[in-house]
């Protein structure tokens, strides 16, 4: 039974935590357990998800962007600009499922990111027509081929979040037991290496953003290499998503406008499917692996709450320890804090 109500109080809501989800199953995992029954209609949100849901104390809220970069950018910017909210002290938890790199995680793994890399922001040549000595049809702007760091930037290619905040989050979640499924256990056994064939855990590694829902060893390896290039070898590509760079760009702009604090964002992705096929011994083609029932979706959805709730709870209900923020992030090279332009440093 739906017991949600439209908010009638006046004055802006100042949530301690805003959970940012991308589609209905990610949203649903929070709404009922946290009793987010107070709905706030915000003009400019996704037509599919036009309300932000809060608890009655209005200290924890959840919004849903809609899937893909455009939806994420439009919805989060509408949220930041809404006079119905005051986000100056709010922490943001991006909580969504993702593809997972089997060299860094497995089905159900909870991955907290330091870096988000927009891997699709490159030149692309159909791989069937690429030079014989190329390993991918993607290469960086301003360069002549794969393996070279871009010389031209749009500004959204790479974001780094607060490492002091990330360290606190990892400490809160390091001993969690995550959800799993018999189907996921069976599928991951097709891999002959760890951590792909091990039970899911909480880990820290980085997220790739692309509107293209890609799969396959060659694409995944190419995007992993591009992640290394953009971060000067620092980032470790482990999860694939469609929204995070867009959300982070909105937050950078909201921070510059004095509407929110970029140092208070956390990115959580949980592995719902592998980004490539198991080894050849599994006798699965890349397409067969992509279409396979891997068994990771249900654990990934459940683990958003399992890994995210300790963080949300700690911030929301131990507010005195969190309201003043975390230590200031260093912005000196090789830091990529904020966007690649260093917008937050100017």
N, C-alpha and C positions, 0 to 999 in steps of 0.2 A: 504494500500500500504506500502511495506517495504522500508523505506528510510534510512536504516542503511548503514554505509560505513566502510570499513576496515581502521584502523588508519594508517597514513603515516608518522606522526611526529616521530622524533627520541628522545631518552632519556626516562628514566623510568617515568611512571605515578605515582603521589603521591596523591591518592584520599583522601579526607577528610572523606568520608564515603564509606564503601563497604557493600552493602546489600547482604546477603547470603541467597539464596532460595534453595529449594530442588527439585522442579519439575515445569513443565511448567506453570500451573495456578498461582502459587506463583510468578513466574518470570514476567508473563504478566502484573500483576497489577501495576508494577513499570515502565516498559519499555516505554510505550506510554505517560503517564502523565509527566514523568520526562525527556522525549525526550532523552533517552539513545540510541543514534544512532551511536556512535563510537564503533565499534567492535574490540576487541583485541584478536587474537587467541593465546591461551596459551597451549603449549604441556603438556599433562598429565591430562587435564580436562576430564570430562565425554565425551564419544563419542557423546552422545545426546546433550550436551551443551558445545561445544568446545571453545566458546568465552565469554569473559567478556565484558559487554556493559557499556559504560560510556557516560556522557553528553559531549558536545563540550568543556566545560571548564575543563573537566577531574577531577572534584572535587567530583562527585557522580558516583559510579559504581555499577553494579549488576552482581553477578555470581550465577550459579546454579550447585549444587553438584551432582545431581542424588540422588535417594532415597536409604536409608539404611546406616548403619554405615560404611561399607567398602567404598562405593562411597563417603561419606562425608569426610572420612579421606584422601582418595587418591586425591580427587579434591582440597580440601583446602590446602594440603601440596604442590601440584603442583603449586597452586596459590602463596603461600608464597615463594617458591623457584624460581619463575619466575623473570628473570632479567628485565622484561618489567615493573615491578612495584616496588615502594618503599613504604612499609607499616609502616614505623617507627612511623608515627604520625597518622595513619589511625584509625578511629573508625569503628567497625564492628557491624552490626545489623543482627542477625539471625532472619529471618521473615518467619514463616511457620505455617501451620494449625496443629491441634492436636486433639486427644480425650480429653474430659474434665470430671473431677470428679464433679458430681452434688452437692457435699457438699462444693465446692469452686467456682463453676462457672456454666455457662449455655452455650447453643448454641450461638456462636458469641462472647463470653467473650474474651477480650484481656488480656493475662496473661504474665507479665514480671517476669522472673525467677531470683532468687538469686542462687539457687542450681540446678544442673543437676545430676541425679542419674542413673547409669546404672543397672537397676533392673534385667536384664536378666543374669547378671554375677554372677550366683549362681549354686549350685547343683540343679538338678531337678529329681524328682521321679514321674512317672506317678501317677496322683491323684487317679486313681482307685486301686493302689497298696500301697498307703501310710498308715502308722499306723493309727489306728482308732481315736487316740487322736490328730492328726495333723489337722490344718485348711488349709494347703497349701502343695503342693508337692515341694516347693522351700525352700532352706535353705542355709545359708552363708558358704563360704569356710572356712574350718578349724573347723567347729562346728558340733554338733551332731543332730541338728534339728532346726526347725523354731523358731524365737524369740530370737536368740542369735546373737550378733554382730560378723561379720567375724573376724577371726584371721589371715587370709592370704589374701593379696591384690595384684592385678595386676597393680594397679596405676590409672586406669581409672574409678573406681567405683563412685567417687563423685568429683564434681568440684564446687567451689564457685566463683562467679564473683565479681567485685568491688561494694561494697555496697554504697560508696559515689556517684559513677556514677549512680547506680540504683535509688538512692534517687532523683537525678536531673531529671532522666527520668520520675519517677512517678509524680513529680511536674509538668512537662510539659504536661502530659497526663491525669491528674486527672479529668478534667471537660469535657471530650469528650463525644459526643453522638455517639453511635455505630450503625452500620447497623443491621437490623433484617429482618425477613421474616414471612409471614403469616403462612407458614408451620412450621417454628421453633416455633412460638407462640403456635400453636395448639399442637405440640408434647411436648413442655415443660410443658404444662398444665396437663400432665399425672403425673407429680411429685407433691407431696403434701407438699413439703418443699422448703425453700429458701437456696441458691440462684438459684437452678435449675429451679424454676418456675417463675423467675423474668427476666426482660429484661437484655441484656448483658451490662456489664460495664468494665472498666479497673481495673485490680487488680494485686496484687503482690503475687505470690505463685510459686511452683516449678515444674520442669519437670522431668518426667521419660523417660529414653531412653531404647528402646528394639527393635531389629530387628523383633521380633514377633509382629504382629498386633493383640494384645489381646483384649478381652472384657469379661465382666462378673463380678459380684460382688465379687466372691471369689478371683479371680486373682487380681482384682483391690485393694481389701482390703489388700491382702498379699503384694503387691508391695508398697502400702502406708505404711504398717508397716515396710517394709525393708528400705524405705526412711527415716523413723524416726530413725531406728537403725543406719544407716550409718552416719547420721548427728547429732547423740547424741540428738535427739529430736527436732532439730531446723527446719528442712525442712518440708514443707507442700505440699504433692503430689497433684497436681491439673491437670496436663496435660500429655498426653502420646505422645511420638514422637519416631523417629527412628534414629536420627542423632546427637543430640547435644553433647553428650559426645565425639564423634569422632571429631567433629569440635573443641571442646575445647582442646582436647589433641594435635591436630595439632598446635593450637595457643600457647599452653604452650611450645612446642618444638621450634616454630618460635621465641618466646620471648627469650628463652635461647640462640638461635643462633643470637640474635640481629637483627632479621628481622621484628619484630612486637612487639606491646605492649599489653600484656594480659589484662591490666587494662582498656582497651578501648572496651571491647565486651559487647553487650547487647543481651539478648535472649527474643524474642517475639514469643509467640504461641497464636493462636486464636482457639476457640473451634468449631470444625466442626461436632462432634458427641459425645454423651455421652459414657463413658467407661463402663457403666453398664445399666441394664434395669430399668425402672421406678418401683415404688412399686407394689406389687402383685395386687392391685386394678385395675391396668391398663390392666391386663390379657394379658401380653406379656411375652413370655419366653425370656431367654437371647439371644437365636439365633434369634428369631423374632425381638427383639429390635436391634440387630446388623444389620440385613438386612433391617430394616425399613427406609423409606425415612423421615429422621428427619428434613430436611430443614435447616441444619446448614452450609452446604458447601459454598453456595454463600455468606452469611453474613460473614463467617470466612475469605474468600478470600478478600472481600471488607474491612474488619476491619484490615487486615494487613496494608493496606495503611492508613486508617483513624487513627490508633494508632501509626503507624511507621513514617508517614510523619512529624508530628510536631517535632519529635526527629531529623530526618535526616535534615530537614530544618534549625532547630536551630543550629546544629553543622556546617553544610556546609556554611551557610550564616551569621553566627555570629562567625566566626573562631577565632577571637582574644580572645573571651571568653572561647574557648574550646581547642585551640591548645596546651596549656601547660598541659592538662590533669586535673584530679580531685585529691582531697586529697589522700594521700597514704593510701592504705588499711592496716588495722592491720592484721598481720599474726600470732599473738599469739593465743594459745589455748583459746577458742574452735574454732578458725577460720579454715576453710577448703579452704582458698584462693588458687586458682590454683588447682593442683591435690592433691590426698591423700598422696603422698610421700613428699609434701612440696618442689617440684622441684624448684619453683621460689624463695625459701628462701635460696637456697644453691649456 
